[in-house]
């Protein structure tokens, strides 16, 4: 099967890669890859501490939703139909 690689196939692939690139070149690539992963993790941790500029600041309480009905304690609230001409 093409999708499954056993330990023998992996060893053969590793030997071919070492023959093509050389052991020192693979060490350099591995070191660069490790540094890249380390920098990526560092930037992710730094971004987790930053605030999202689209969200309101945390010290301000969230606004209450506005009611679609008129406030009956408001003196301008009139019950029933408006004035008729």
ABEGO torsion letter per residue (X at the ends): XAABBBAAAAAAAAAAAAAAAEAAAAAAAAAAAAAAAAAAAAAAAAAAABBBAABBBAABBBBBBBBABBBAABAABBBEBBBBX
